[in-house]
Amino acid sequence: MFLDGNALGTRWRQPGDRDTFVIGETGFGTGLNFLAAWRLWSDTAPAGADLHYLAVERFPLDREALGRALSAWPPLEREAAALLAAWPECPHRGLHRLRFDGGRIGLTLALDEAVPGLEAFLESTHPLHRLPRRGVDAWFLDGFAPARNPDMWRPALLELVRDLSRDEATFATFTAAGEVRRGLEAAGFAVEKAPGFGRKREMLRGRLARPAAPPDPAQFAASPYPDGLEQAWHVDPNPRIHRRLAHITVVGGGLAGCHAARALAERGLEVTLLEAEATLASGGSGNDQGVLYGRLSAHDSAAALFNLSALAFAQRHYAPWWADPSRRFGEACGVLHLAPAGDEAMDAFHALAARHGAQSLFRILQRDEASKITGVDLPAGGLWFPGSGWLAPPALCQDLVDHARITVRQERATQIEAILDETDAVILACAGALGAFEATSALPVQPVRGQVSQLPLASAPAAADLRVALCGEGYIAPGANGAFSFGASFKPGDVDTSTRTDEHEANLSRLRRQVPGLVNEAINAEACTGRAALRCATRDRLPLVGPVPDTGVMKERFALLGKNANAAIPDTGAFIRGLYVSAGYGSRGLAYIPLCTELLLADLLGTPPPVDRDLRRALSPARFLVRDLARGQGSAQ
């Protein structure tokens, strides 16, 4: 019904530019339509092309129920097993990006009502900029009949389907109801009846024949804006202009730069990575052990949603490295977020658990159970993440750039303009060095010194019993290669990277507060080794991901914000063509970078984003400029 109704087999076999194809579905259900489309794509589409599948679902099945449903389809066993393995462990409201076949297949689930779920893919809700990053090529309009589920066929939804469609997008639906046919025609689709499937006599299919007419900009010139009409300062008009990319230059050889390089190479692009130092991961990504964790919260905020989404995505992302039996990349041993004794942390954990209900990403452990799982006596319980663990960033960075399309050069980038003349785009993933370039010197990043300590297991025998990673005031990694790591100090504005005895002592003191008895009181800073490096943080503790704003033009376009934060400014943002940034990860780069890299690729390649519009605004490098312009008048809409 859906594959043939959209003529997908024929379309995917045709020669021509088939780099990306996007399917939209209203009602994911068991995912059978997705699995069938995935199988057909694998059999017919050109090598190297990408399929993006966008689907809304308000009531997702749990993994057990999904497995039972899909077990009825043995021919799709391989795809079904991959879907079950990647199924969201915490099915919170919002977007969930799942990747398959090395990123060639992307599934983005919008777990929400149909209208808000699909609206998440719009670049802006402003009528002048109500377009998606990449439109849908074919729709599976899948839902119960209008008599049983009228909301799935109401005009607002069908108009949204139209707005999210590319020119000549097709659709297919099981129903032939006159109400549905008239609604689709009113939204601009040419509709025809076709033979139905099985006992269904007829169905509808068709194509977009009449896209929505753009509104007159003059009607948005009045000030202030109507309530709820967002300003489009975050919208980059450049991705809408198709330009084939062939070569990208990445500046910075830490986790952010190496992840970006690998992701681009896997999409078929040639990548040159410039690293100023003699080795990769020489800065904040150079610690022997790093713990994967996020700061989860029950609060309804962009930061809370981002941390939750990023952690869940990262756990799936690192699974292939954790599966390496040598453990040279780390271990999925689980992470316990300790609740400091005597505070209200456990209450906060209970509020978080209550907010998300049934899920398997985390659970609360009381003290006795936590001590049993971790292997050491703990003063309190905490929040347990069984699917997380620790990683070795230097080894991970080396493995990420081990790709035929990636060339690593030891070179300090100085003139970004000159590099842009020789490549299709530049990604600045160089942390605190952003201030060295005129284009990014205004981005508010701050260096934060952090010193990590290490002790041999031979000098701390009790630490050998620690089976999981711990975090809280600081982090403690389980033993590896005869030692274990703990820390780290936090010194904003301090740019010295020499190791200090007093910070080893502070790390030891914190370690003893978190796990009394783990290290003998006789052990002091002289027994510790370690390293200090600079993290790169932002004012709001969220990273900078996306196109670099053109500061001068942005200030001119949005100058009225200084007088009225709700001023009528119908323009989009202004960004430097071909220049992107991926930085500001602070101490949570392991958790944040995988999802942010996926967002960065969507910006570069003009493909559907992995996070909703609110999060894209919260991560936009232009956000601080806009907030500063509106200072004293409130935040821009």
C-alpha positions in Angstrom: 0.0 0.0 0.0 2.6 2.6 1.0 5.7 1.4 -0.9 3.9 0.8 -4.2 1.4 3.6 -3.5 4.3 6.1 -3.6 6.1 4.1 -6.4 9.2 3.9 -4.2 10.8 0.9 -5.9 10.6 2.6 -9.3 11.7 6.0 -8.0 14.7 4.6 -6.1 15.9 2.6 -9.1 16.0 5.6 -11.4 19.3 7.1 -12.1 20.0 10.7 -11.0 20.7 12.6 -7.8 19.4 10.3 -5.0 21.7 11.4 -2.2 18.9 11.7 0.3 15.3 10.6 0.4 12.8 11.5 3.2 9.7 9.6 4.1 7.1 11.0 6.6 4.7 8.8 8.4 1.7 9.7 10.6 1.6 6.9 13.1 4.6 4.7 13.6 2.8 1.8 15.4 4.9 -1.4 15.3 7.3 0.1 12.8 6.5 -2.4 10.1 6.2 0.2 7.4 9.6 1.5 8.4 11.2 -1.9 8.3 9.7 -2.6 4.9 10.9 0.7 3.5 14.4 0.0 4.9 14.5 -3.4 3.2 13.4 -1.9 -0.1 15.8 0.9 0.1 18.7 -1.5 0.8 17.7 -3.5 -2.2 17.2 -0.7 -4.7 18.7 2.6 -3.7 22.2 3.7 -4.9 25.1 3.0 -2.7 26.0 5.9 -0.5 22.5 7.4 -0.5 20.7 8.1 2.8 17.1 7.4 3.8 15.6 9.6 6.5 12.3 8.3 8.0 10.3 10.7 10.1 7.4 9.4 12.1 5.0 10.6 14.8 3.6 8.4 17.5 1.9 9.5 20.6 1.7 6.1 22.3 4.9 4.1 21.6 5.0 0.4 22.4 7.5 -0.8 24.9 10.4 -2.9 23.6 8.8 -6.2 24.7 5.5 -5.5 23.0 7.3 -4.3 19.9 9.3 -7.5 19.8 6.1 -9.6 20.0 4.5 -7.7 17.2 7.5 -7.8 14.8 8.1 -11.5 15.5 5.3 -12.2 13.1 7.5 -11.0 10.2 10.5 -13.4 9.8 11.6 -11.9 6.5 12.4 -8.7 8.3 14.1 -10.3 11.2 17.5 -8.5 10.7 15.9 -5.1 10.5 13.6 -5.8 13.4 16.4 -6.9 15.7 18.3 -3.7 15.0 15.2 -1.6 15.7 14.6 -3.4 19.0 18.2 -2.9 20.0 18.0 0.8 19.3 14.5 1.4 20.7 14.4 4.4 23.1 15.0 3.4 26.7 13.3 6.5 27.9 10.4 7.4 25.5 10.1 11.0 26.6 8.0 13.5 24.5 10.1 14.9 21.7 12.4 13.7 19.0 14.4 10.5 19.1 17.1 9.9 16.4 18.0 6.3 15.7 20.6 5.3 13.2 21.1 2.1 11.3 23.5 0.7 8.6 26.3 3.0 9.6 24.1 6.1 9.5 22.8 5.3 6.0 19.3 4.8 7.5 18.0 7.4 9.9 14.8 7.1 11.9 13.5 10.1 13.7 10.6 9.4 16.0 8.5 12.3 17.2 6.8 11.0 20.3 3.9 13.4 20.6 0.5 14.3 19.2 0.6 14.5 15.4 0.6 18.3 15.0 3.2 19.3 17.6 5.2 16.2 16.6 5.4 17.2 13.0 5.9 20.9 13.8 9.2 20.0 15.5 10.6 19.6 12.0 9.8 23.1 10.9 12.6 25.6 10.9 10.3 28.1 12.4 6.6 28.6 13.2 6.8 32.1 11.7 4.6 32.1 8.6 7.4 33.6 6.5 9.8 30.9 7.4 7.5 27.9 7.9 9.7 25.5 6.0 11.5 22.3 7.0 15.3 21.9 6.8 14.6 19.1 4.2 11.2 18.4 2.9 9.4 15.0 2.8 9.5 13.2 -0.6 6.8 10.6 0.2 4.1 10.3 2.9 2.7 7.3 4.5 -0.6 8.7 5.9 -1.2 5.9 8.3 -3.9 6.2 10.9 -7.3 4.9 11.8 -10.3 5.9 9.7 -11.7 9.4 10.1 -14.7 8.1 12.1 -12.4 6.5 14.7 -9.5 9.1 14.7 -10.7 12.4 13.3 -7.7 14.3 14.7 -5.4 12.5 12.3 -7.3 14.0 9.3 -8.1 17.5 10.5 -7.2 20.5 8.3 -4.4 21.7 10.5 -2.6 18.4 10.2 -3.0 18.1 6.4 -1.8 21.6 6.0 1.3 20.8 8.0 1.8 17.7 5.8 1.8 20.1 2.9 4.2 22.6 4.5 6.6 19.8 5.3 6.5 18.5 1.7 9.0 19.0 -1.1 7.5 20.0 -4.5 5.8 17.0 -6.2 5.9 15.0 -2.9 3.6 11.9 -3.1 1.4 10.3 -0.5 -0.6 7.1 0.0 -3.2 6.2 2.5 -5.4 3.1 3.1 -8.6 5.2 3.4 -10.8 6.3 0.5 -13.2 8.4 2.7 -14.5 11.4 1.0 -13.7 13.6 4.0 -10.0 12.6 3.6 -10.0 13.2 -0.1 -11.6 16.6 0.2 -9.2 17.6 3.0 -6.1 16.6 1.0 -7.4 18.5 -2.0 -8.0 21.6 0.1 -4.4 21.3 1.4 -3.1 21.3 -2.2 -2.8 17.7 -3.1 -3.9 16.1 -6.4 -5.8 12.9 -5.3 -6.7 9.8 -7.1 -8.3 6.5 -6.1 -6.4 3.3 -6.6 -7.2 -0.4 -5.8 -6.9 -1.1 -2.1 -5.0 -3.9 -0.4 -6.5 -7.2 0.5 -10.2 -6.9 1.2 -9.9 -3.1 1.1 -11.6 -2.1 -2.2 -10.1 1.3 -2.7 -7.3 3.6 -1.3 -6.1 7.1 -2.0 -2.8 8.3 -3.4 -1.5 11.4 -5.1 1.0 14.2 -5.1 1.5 17.8 -4.0 0.2 19.9 -6.8 -0.2 23.3 -5.1 2.3 24.3 -2.4 1.1 26.9 0.1 1.4 30.5 -1.3 4.0 32.5 0.7 2.4 35.2 2.8 2.9 38.9 2.2 5.8 40.1 4.4 4.0 43.5 4.8 1.4 41.9 7.1 4.2 41.2 9.6 5.6 44.7 9.7 3.5 45.9 12.6 5.1 46.0 16.1 4.9 44.2 18.4 4.4 40.7 17.1 1.2 38.9 17.9 1.5 36.7 21.0 3.3 33.4 20.4 4.8 34.4 17.0 8.5 33.5 17.2 11.3 35.5 15.7 13.4 33.5 13.2 16.8 34.7 14.3 18.0 31.1 14.5 17.0 30.2 10.9 20.0 29.9 8.5 18.7 30.4 4.9 21.9 29.0 3.4 21.0 25.2 3.6 17.9 25.9 1.5 20.3 26.7 -1.4 21.4 23.3 -2.7 25.1 23.0 -3.0 26.8 19.7 -3.4 29.6 19.3 -0.8 32.7 17.3 -1.5 35.4 18.4 0.9 35.2 19.7 4.5 38.0 21.0 6.7 37.7 20.3 10.5 39.8 22.4 12.8 40.6 20.6 16.1 41.6 17.0 16.8 39.7 16.4 20.1 36.4 14.5 20.5 34.3 17.1 18.8 36.6 17.4 15.7 37.2 13.6 15.4 33.5 12.8 15.7 32.7 15.4 13.0 35.4 14.1 10.7 34.2 10.5 11.0 30.5 11.3 10.5 31.3 13.3 7.3 33.6 10.7 6.0 30.9 8.0 6.5 28.5 10.2 4.4 31.0 10.1 1.5 32.8 13.4 2.0 36.5 14.0 1.9 37.7 15.5 5.2 40.9 17.2 6.2 41.4 17.5 10.0 43.9 20.1 11.2 45.4 19.7 14.7 47.9 22.2 16.0 49.5 19.7 18.4 51.6 16.7 17.6 48.9 14.2 18.7 45.2 14.1 18.7 43.2 14.5 21.9 46.0 16.7 23.3 43.6 19.1 25.2 40.5 18.4 27.2 39.9 15.1 25.4 43.2 13.7 26.5 42.3 12.0 29.8 42.9 8.3 30.1 39.3 7.7 31.4 36.2 9.7 31.0 32.7 8.8 32.4 29.6 9.1 30.3 26.9 10.9 32.2 24.5 13.8 31.9 22.8 16.1 34.4 19.3 14.9 34.3 16.5 17.0 35.9 12.8 16.8 36.4 12.5 20.4 35.4 10.8 21.3 32.1 13.7 23.1 30.5 15.8 22.9 27.3 18.9 21.9 29.4 17.0 19.0 31.0 15.7 17.7 27.6 19.0 18.1 26.0 20.9 16.2 28.7 18.3 13.4 28.5 18.3 13.2 24.7 22.1 13.4 24.5 22.8 10.7 27.1 20.4 8.3 25.5 21.8 8.9 22.0 25.4 8.6 23.3 24.8 5.3 24.9 23.6 3.9 21.6 26.4 5.6 19.8 29.3 4.1 21.8 27.9 0.6 21.8 30.3 -0.6 19.0 33.4 0.6 20.9 32.2 -0.9 24.1 31.7 -4.2 22.3 35.5 -4.4 21.6 36.7 -7.3 23.8 40.1 -5.6 24.4 38.4 -2.9 26.5 40.9 -0.4 25.0 38.0 2.0 24.3 36.4 1.6 27.7 33.6 -0.5 29.2 29.8 -0.4 29.5 30.0 -1.1 33.2 27.2 1.2 34.3 27.3 4.5 36.0 25.9 5.4 39.4 25.2 9.1 40.1 25.7 9.3 43.8 23.4 11.2 46.1 25.6 13.1 48.5 24.6 12.1 52.1 22.5 14.6 53.9 21.1 16.6 51.0 17.9 16.3 49.0 19.4 14.6 46.0 17.3 11.5 46.4 14.1 13.6 46.4 15.3 15.1 43.1 15.9 11.6 41.7 12.4 10.4 42.7 10.9 13.5 41.0 12.9 12.6 37.9 11.7 9.0 37.9 8.1 10.1 38.5 8.3 12.5 35.6 9.3 9.9 33.1 7.4 6.9 34.3 8.1 3.5 32.8 11.5 3.5 31.2 14.8 1.6 31.4 17.5 4.3 31.0 17.9 4.8 34.8 16.5 3.7 38.1 16.9 4.6 41.7 19.1 2.5 44.0 19.0 2.6 47.8 22.3 2.4 49.7 22.4 -1.4 50.2 21.6 -2.3 46.6 24.0 0.4 45.3 26.8 -1.0 47.4 26.2 -4.5 46.1 26.1 -3.4 42.5 29.2 -1.2 42.7 31.3 -3.6 44.7 32.2 -1.0 47.4 30.5 0.2 50.5 28.8 3.5 49.8 27.4 6.2 52.2 24.2 6.6 50.1 22.3 5.4 47.1 21.9 7.1 43.8 20.6 7.1 40.2 21.8 4.0 38.3 22.4 4.0 34.6 23.0 0.4 33.6 23.7 1.2 29.9 26.4 3.7 30.5 30.1 3.4 31.3 33.5 4.9 30.8 35.6 5.6 27.7 39.2 6.2 26.8 39.0 9.5 24.7 42.5 9.3 23.2 42.0 5.8 21.8 38.5 6.7 20.7 39.8 9.8 18.8 42.4 7.7 17.0 39.9 5.2 15.9 37.4 7.8 14.7 39.9 9.3 12.2 41.0 5.9 11.0 39.1 6.2 7.7 40.2 6.3 4.1 38.4 9.7 3.5 40.1 11.5 6.5 43.4 13.2 6.2 45.0 14.4 9.5 47.5 17.2 9.3 49.5 18.7 12.1 48.8 22.4 11.3 47.7 25.4 13.3 44.8 27.1 11.5 45.2 30.9 11.3 43.3 32.4 8.4 39.8 30.9 8.2 39.0 32.9 5.1 41.9 31.3 3.2 40.8 27.9 4.3 37.2 28.6 3.2 38.6 29.4 -0.3 40.0 25.9 -0.6 37.2 23.8 0.9 33.4 23.7 0.8 32.9 24.3 4.6 35.0 24.7 7.8 34.0 23.3 11.2 35.7 24.9 14.1 35.9 22.2 16.8 38.9 23.8 18.6 37.4 24.7 22.0 39.0 27.7 23.6 40.9 28.6 20.4 37.7 30.0 18.9 38.9 33.4 20.3 41.8 33.4 17.9 39.6 33.8 14.9 37.8 37.1 14.1 34.6 35.4 13.0 34.2 33.6 16.4 36.0 35.9 18.8 32.6 37.2 20.0 31.3 33.8 21.0 31.2 33.7 24.8 33.3 30.7 25.7 35.3 30.5 28.8 38.3 28.2 29.6 37.9 26.0 32.7 41.0 24.3 34.1 40.4 20.7 35.2 43.0 18.4 36.8 42.4 14.7 36.9 44.2 12.4 39.3 45.3 8.8 39.0 46.4 6.2 41.5 47.8 2.7 40.9 45.5 0.0 42.1 48.4 -1.5 44.0 48.4 1.5 46.3 44.6 1.5 46.7 43.6 -2.2 46.8 40.0 -1.4 47.8 39.6 0.5 44.5 40.1 -2.8 42.7 36.7 -3.9 43.9 34.9 -1.0 42.2 33.0 -2.5 39.3 31.2 0.6 37.9 31.8 4.3 37.3 30.7 6.8 39.9 29.8 10.5 39.5 28.5 13.2 41.7 30.7 15.9 43.1 33.4 14.4 40.9 33.8 11.2 39.0 35.6 7.9 39.8 36.3 5.4 37.0 36.9 1.7 37.8 40.4 0.3 37.4 42.0 -0.1 34.0 45.6 -0.9 33.0 46.5 -1.1 36.7 45.2 2.3 37.8 42.0 4.3 38.2 41.2 7.9 37.5 39.2 10.4 39.6 38.6 14.1 39.7 38.4 16.6 38.4 39.1 20.1 39.7 37.1 23.0 38.3 38.9 26.4 37.9 37.1 28.8 35.6 39.4 31.3 33.9 42.6 29.5 34.9 44.6 28.7 31.8 47.6 27.1 33.3 47.9 23.3 32.5 50.7 22.3 34.8 49.8 19.7 37.5 49.4 21.0 41.0 49.8 19.2 44.4 46.9 21.1 46.0 44.4 19.9 43.3 45.5 16.3 43.7 44.8 16.8 47.4 41.4 18.3 46.6 40.6 15.4 44.4 41.6 12.9 47.1 39.5 14.8 49.6 36.5 14.6 47.3 37.1 11.0 46.6 37.1 10.2 50.3 33.8 12.1 50.8 32.1 10.2 48.0 33.4 6.7 48.9 34.9 6.6 52.4 37.5 3.8 52.8 38.2 3.5 49.1 41.7 5.1 49.5 43.8 4.7 52.6 44.2 7.9 54.7 47.9 7.5 54.4 47.8 8.1 50.6 48.6 11.7 49.7 49.1 13.8 46.6 52.7 12.5 46.2 51.3 9.1 45.2 49.1 10.6 42.5 49.8 11.2 38.8 47.5 13.0 36.5 47.1 15.8 34.0 45.5 19.2 33.7 43.7 20.5 30.7 41.3 23.2 29.6 37.7 22.6 29.0 35.6 25.1 27.0 32.3 26.2 28.6 29.6 28.7 27.8 27.5 31.0 30.1 24.5 28.7 30.0 26.4 25.4 30.1 25.0 24.4 26.7 27.3 23.8 23.7 27.6 25.9 20.6 26.5 23.9 17.5 25.7 25.2 14.1 26.5 28.0 11.7 28.6 30.9 12.9 26.5 34.2 13.0 27.6 37.2 11.0 27.8 39.5 14.0 27.6 42.8 12.1 24.6 41.9 10.0 22.8 40.3 12.9 23.2 43.4 15.0 21.7 45.5 12.2 18.8 43.2 11.6 17.9 42.7 15.2 18.8 46.1 16.6 15.2 46.8 17.6 15.4 44.2 20.3 17.3 46.7 22.3 14.1 48.8 22.5 11.5 46.0 22.4 12.3 42.3 22.8 9.0 41.5 20.9 9.8 43.9 18.0 8.4 42.8 14.6 11.6 41.6 12.8 10.5 39.3 10.0 14.1 38.5 8.9 16.0 35.3 9.4 19.4 35.2 11.0 22.6 36.0 9.1 25.4 33.5 9.1 28.8 33.2 7.6 28.5 31.0 4.6 30.3 27.7 5.1 31.5 28.3 8.6 30.3 26.1 11.5 31.2 25.6 15.1 31.1 22.6 17.5 32.4 23.6 20.9 31.5 24.6 24.4 31.0 21.1 25.8 32.5 21.8 29.2 33.0 18.6 31.2 30.3 16.6 29.4 31.8 16.2 25.9 31.4 12.5 25.9 27.7 12.8 26.5 27.0 15.8 24.3 29.1 15.4 21.3 27.5 12.4 19.5 24.0 14.1 19.3 25.5 17.5 18.5 27.5 16.0 15.7 24.3 14.6 14.3 22.8 18.1 14.5 25.9 19.6 12.9 25.6 17.2 9.9 21.9 18.2 9.5 23.0 21.8 9.3 25.8 21.1 6.8 23.9 18.7 4.6 20.4 20.2 4.8 18.9 17.0 6.2 16.2 16.5 8.9 17.4 17.6 12.3 17.7 15.1 15.3 16.3 17.6 17.9 13.3 19.8 17.9 13.2 23.5 17.0 13.3 24.6 20.7 16.6 22.7 21.2 18.0 23.9 18.0 17.4 27.5 19.2 18.9 26.6 22.6 22.1 25.3 21.0 22.4 28.0 18.2 25.7 29.9 18.3 23.6 33.1 17.7 21.6 32.8 20.9 24.0 34.9 23.0 24.1 37.7 20.5 20.3 37.9 20.4 20.0 37.7 24.2 22.6 40.5 24.6 20.7 42.7 22.2 17.5 42.2 24.1 19.2 42.7 27.5 16.9 44.7 29.8 13.9 44.0 27.6 13.5 40.2 28.2 14.4 37.4 25.9 13.5 37.4 22.2 10.6 35.2 21.3 
